[in-house]
Amino acid sequence: MQKVWIEAALNGPWSRKRQPGIPDTVDEIVREGIACAEAGACIVHVHAYDGGGPQTFDWQVYARIIEGIRAKVDVPVYPSLPTAGIGTGPLPSEAAARFAHVEALAARGLLEFAAIDPGSVNFTELAIESETPAAPTYLNPESHIRHALAFAVRYGFHPAYAIYEPGFTRSGAAVARALGTKTPIYRLMFSETFAYGFPPKPYGLAAHLALLAEEAPGAPWMIAGLGVDIRPLIPETIRRGGHIRVGLEDAPFGTKQTNVQLVEEAARLIRANAAEPATVAEMREALAAS
């Protein structure tokens, strides 16, 4: 039977103002990470918060979260990274500072994946008016991508690519080949809130997969997004051999469901489409063979 990975993205950068149900303390994040793994998730992605307020990129806070989850359940947990050039985040020339927490976690053997996004994108919202402030740009200069991929090679973990635009697949595959990384995981990012990429429709998935087959044949991929309900794409994703990310980071803003409910629903939909949620062991075995 086909085994489908479920990744749980617990919170994101939104704060509770935009996504009221997110866990935003270490204890809450740990508790929800464990519950999502027990409900069927075989990968957990978190943004670190320490007592509410803005997210933090302190590696020690991330370590508390990762170790707290893994003390109860053997599941890979991987961190986010600062958005270069936005707000007070590191400038494009500061790759080492931007990825310092990721490298610290990798050096301590706490990572099996890391977010390394192979391109830049404007987070333009679809519902804008002439007076709406200009959207921020999520900057990922190639110097940053190369810096992060170099220590992915050094520490032996898989890059976790977020593919906001089709060109991310081409550039990400090219740089990964050049630097000799382990096979990246391609997260195909859809949205109904932001104007990047494609809406969650079969033609968008088909376009992504046609390009992926040319640039990185056989690479693992999953559907994901921001401000999006990806449930309509789940049957087609399973039919085409893909995997699924759910959680309050990705869900439409103001979602009432919890992270655990989103994972449980994804597991039900997987089974309804004649497949089975993968265990962590099954995910690791498939990834090792990719």
C-alpha positions as CSV (number, residue, x, y, z in Angstrom):
1,M,0.0,0.0,0.0
2,Q,1.2,3.5,-0.8
3,K,2.7,5.3,2.2
4,V,2.1,9.0,2.4
5,W,4.1,11.4,4.6
6,I,2.2,13.9,6.7
7,E,4.2,16.9,7.8
8,A,2.7,19.1,10.6
9,A,3.6,22.8,10.4
10,L,2.5,23.9,13.8
11,N,2.6,27.7,13.9
12,G,4.5,29.9,11.4
13,P,5.4,33.5,11.8
14,W,1.9,34.9,12.1
15,S,1.4,35.4,15.8
16,R,-2.0,34.9,17.3
17,K,-3.3,38.1,15.8
18,R,-3.6,36.5,12.4
19,Q,-3.8,32.8,13.4
20,P,-5.3,32.7,16.9
21,G,-4.9,28.9,17.5
22,I,-1.1,28.6,17.1
23,P,1.0,27.3,19.9
24,D,3.4,30.1,21.0
25,T,5.2,28.9,24.1
26,V,7.8,26.1,24.3
27,D,5.5,23.9,26.3
28,E,2.5,24.3,23.9
29,I,4.7,23.7,20.9
30,V,6.2,20.6,22.4
31,R,2.8,19.3,23.5
32,E,1.2,19.9,20.0
33,G,4.3,18.4,18.2
34,I,3.9,15.2,20.3
35,A,0.2,15.0,19.7
36,C,0.6,15.5,15.9
37,A,3.2,12.8,15.7
38,E,0.9,10.5,17.6
39,A,-1.9,11.4,15.2
40,G,0.1,10.4,12.2
41,A,2.6,13.1,11.3
42,C,6.1,11.8,10.5
43,I,7.7,15.2,10.2
44,V,7.2,18.3,12.4
45,H,8.1,21.9,11.4
46,V,8.1,24.7,14.0
47,H,8.8,28.3,14.5
48,A,10.2,28.9,18.0
49,Y,8.4,31.1,20.5
50,D,9.3,31.4,24.2
51,G,6.3,32.6,26.1
52,G,4.3,34.3,23.4
53,G,5.4,37.5,21.7
54,P,7.5,37.5,18.5
55,Q,9.2,34.3,17.3
56,T,12.8,33.8,18.3
57,F,15.8,32.3,16.4
58,D,17.7,31.4,19.6
59,W,19.1,27.9,18.9
60,Q,18.7,27.0,22.6
61,V,15.0,27.6,22.5
62,Y,14.7,25.5,19.3
63,A,16.8,22.8,21.1
64,R,14.3,22.8,24.0
65,I,11.5,22.3,21.6
66,I,13.2,19.6,19.5
67,E,14.4,17.7,22.5
68,G,11.1,18.0,24.3
69,I,9.2,16.5,21.4
70,R,11.8,13.8,20.7
71,A,11.9,12.8,24.4
72,K,8.4,11.4,23.9
73,V,8.3,10.4,20.2
74,D,10.9,9.7,17.6
75,V,10.1,12.2,14.9
76,P,12.2,14.7,12.9
77,V,11.6,18.3,13.9
78,Y,13.1,21.1,11.9
79,P,13.3,24.9,12.4
80,S,12.4,28.0,10.4
81,L,14.8,30.9,9.6
82,P,14.7,34.7,9.6
83,T,13.4,36.4,6.5
84,A,16.4,38.3,5.2
85,G,15.7,41.9,4.4
86,I,12.3,42.1,6.1
87,G,12.0,44.1,9.3
88,T,15.0,43.8,11.5
89,G,16.1,40.5,10.0
90,P,19.6,39.9,8.7
91,L,20.6,41.6,5.6
92,P,21.3,39.7,2.4
93,S,25.1,39.8,3.1
94,E,24.7,38.1,6.5
95,A,24.1,34.4,5.6
96,A,26.2,33.1,8.5
97,A,24.2,35.1,11.0
98,R,20.9,34.2,9.4
99,F,21.6,30.4,9.5
100,A,23.6,30.4,12.8
101,H,20.8,28.7,14.8
102,V,20.3,26.0,12.1
103,E,24.0,25.3,12.0
104,A,24.2,25.1,15.8
105,L,21.3,22.6,15.9
106,A,22.9,20.5,13.1
107,A,26.2,20.5,14.9
108,R,24.5,19.0,17.9
109,G,22.9,16.2,15.9
110,L,19.3,17.6,16.2
111,L,18.4,18.0,12.5
112,E,17.4,15.6,9.7
113,F,16.1,18.5,7.6
114,A,16.5,22.2,7.4
115,A,14.5,24.9,5.5
116,I,16.6,26.3,2.7
117,D,14.4,28.1,0.2
118,P,15.9,28.4,-3.3
119,G,14.6,31.8,-4.4
120,S,13.0,35.1,-3.5
121,V,9.3,36.1,-3.7
122,N,6.9,39.0,-3.0
123,F,4.2,38.2,-0.5
124,T,1.6,40.2,-2.3
125,E,-1.9,39.5,-1.0
126,L,-4.7,38.9,-3.4
127,A,-7.2,41.1,-1.5
128,I,-5.4,44.5,-1.8
129,E,-6.5,48.0,-2.7
130,S,-4.5,51.0,-4.0
131,E,-3.9,52.2,-0.4
132,T,-2.6,48.8,0.8
133,P,1.1,49.0,1.9
134,A,3.5,47.3,-0.4
135,A,4.1,43.7,0.4
136,P,7.4,42.5,1.9
137,T,9.9,40.6,-0.2
138,Y,11.1,37.3,1.1
139,L,14.8,37.4,0.1
140,N,16.9,34.3,-0.5
141,P,20.0,35.4,-2.3
142,E,22.0,32.6,-3.9
143,S,24.9,33.4,-1.5
144,H,22.5,32.3,1.4
145,I,21.4,29.2,-0.5
146,R,24.9,28.1,-1.2
147,H,26.0,28.8,2.4
148,A,23.2,26.7,3.9
149,L,23.6,23.9,1.3
150,A,27.3,23.7,2.1
151,F,26.6,22.9,5.8
152,A,23.8,20.6,4.8
153,V,26.5,18.6,2.9
154,R,28.8,18.9,5.9
155,Y,26.3,17.6,8.4
156,G,24.6,15.2,6.1
157,F,21.0,16.3,6.2
158,H,18.3,16.9,3.5
159,P,17.4,20.4,2.4
160,A,13.7,21.2,2.7
161,Y,12.8,23.4,-0.2
162,A,9.7,25.6,-0.2
163,I,8.8,26.0,-3.9
164,Y,6.9,29.3,-4.1
165,E,7.4,29.8,-7.8
166,P,8.3,27.2,-10.5
167,G,11.7,28.8,-11.0
168,F,12.6,27.8,-7.5
169,T,12.6,24.2,-8.7
170,R,15.0,24.9,-11.5
171,S,17.4,27.0,-9.4
172,G,17.2,24.7,-6.3
173,A,17.9,21.6,-8.4
174,A,20.8,23.3,-10.1
175,V,22.5,24.5,-6.9
176,A,21.9,21.2,-5.2
177,R,23.6,19.3,-8.1
178,A,26.5,21.7,-8.1
179,L,27.1,21.4,-4.3
180,G,26.4,17.7,-4.1
181,T,23.7,17.8,-1.4
182,K,21.5,14.9,-0.4
183,T,18.2,14.9,-2.3
184,P,16.1,18.0,-1.4
185,I,12.5,17.6,-0.4
186,Y,10.4,19.8,-2.7
187,R,7.4,21.4,-0.9
188,L,5.1,22.8,-3.6
189,M,3.6,26.0,-2.1
190,F,0.0,26.9,-3.1
191,S,-2.1,29.8,-1.8
192,E,-5.5,31.3,-1.8
193,T,-4.4,34.4,0.2
194,F,-1.1,35.4,-1.5
195,A,-0.4,36.0,-5.2
196,Y,2.7,33.8,-5.5
197,G,2.7,30.6,-7.6
198,F,-0.5,28.7,-8.2
199,P,-3.9,28.3,-6.5
200,P,-4.5,24.8,-5.1
201,K,-5.9,23.4,-8.4
202,P,-4.9,20.4,-10.4
203,Y,-3.4,22.4,-13.3
204,G,-1.0,24.1,-10.9
205,L,0.0,20.7,-9.4
206,A,0.5,19.3,-12.9
207,A,2.7,22.2,-13.9
208,H,4.9,21.8,-10.9
209,L,5.3,18.1,-11.3
210,A,6.1,18.3,-15.1
211,L,9.0,20.7,-14.2
212,L,10.1,18.6,-11.2
213,A,10.2,15.5,-13.4
214,E,12.6,17.3,-15.8
215,E,14.8,19.0,-13.1
216,A,14.9,16.5,-10.2
217,P,13.4,13.2,-11.4
218,G,12.4,10.9,-8.5
219,A,12.8,13.6,-5.8
220,P,10.3,13.4,-2.9
221,W,7.6,16.2,-3.0
222,M,4.6,17.3,-1.0
223,I,1.8,19.8,-1.3
224,A,1.9,22.7,1.2
225,G,1.2,26.4,1.2
226,L,0.3,29.6,3.1
227,G,-3.2,30.8,3.7
228,V,-4.6,27.8,1.8
229,D,-6.9,24.8,2.1
230,I,-5.1,22.1,0.3
231,R,-7.6,19.4,1.0
232,P,-9.1,19.5,-2.6
233,L,-5.6,18.5,-3.9
234,I,-5.1,15.5,-1.6
235,P,-6.7,12.9,-3.9
236,E,-4.6,14.0,-6.9
237,T,-1.5,14.2,-4.8
238,I,-1.9,10.7,-3.6
239,R,-2.6,9.5,-7.1
240,R,0.6,11.1,-8.3
241,G,2.7,9.7,-5.5
242,G,3.2,12.8,-3.4
243,H,3.0,13.7,0.3
244,I,1.1,16.2,2.4
245,R,1.8,19.1,4.8
246,V,-0.9,20.5,7.0
247,G,-1.1,22.7,10.1
248,L,-1.9,26.2,11.3
249,E,1.2,27.7,9.6
250,D,-0.4,26.8,6.2
251,A,-4.1,26.9,6.9
252,P,-6.4,29.9,6.0
253,F,-6.1,32.6,8.6
254,G,-8.6,32.3,11.4
255,T,-8.9,28.5,11.1
256,K,-10.8,27.0,14.0
257,Q,-9.4,23.5,13.7
258,T,-6.4,22.6,15.8
259,N,-3.1,21.2,14.5
260,V,-4.0,17.7,15.7
261,Q,-7.4,17.9,14.0
262,L,-5.8,18.9,10.7
263,V,-3.4,16.0,11.0
264,E,-6.2,13.6,11.8
265,E,-8.2,14.8,8.9
266,A,-5.3,14.4,6.5
267,A,-4.8,10.9,7.8
268,R,-8.5,10.1,7.1
269,L,-8.3,11.6,3.6
270,I,-5.2,9.5,2.9
271,R,-7.0,6.3,3.9
272,A,-10.1,7.3,2.0
273,N,-7.9,7.4,-1.1
274,A,-6.5,3.8,-0.7
275,A,-3.2,4.8,0.9
276,E,-1.8,4.9,4.4
277,P,0.0,7.5,6.5
278,A,3.7,6.7,6.6
279,T,5.5,6.0,9.9
280,V,8.7,7.8,10.7
281,A,10.7,4.7,9.9
282,E,9.0,4.3,6.5
283,M,9.6,8.0,5.7
284,R,13.3,7.7,6.6
285,E,13.7,4.5,4.6
286,A,12.0,6.1,1.5
287,L,14.1,9.3,1.9
288,A,17.3,7.3,2.2
289,A,16.5,5.5,-1.1
290,S,15.7,8.8,-3.0
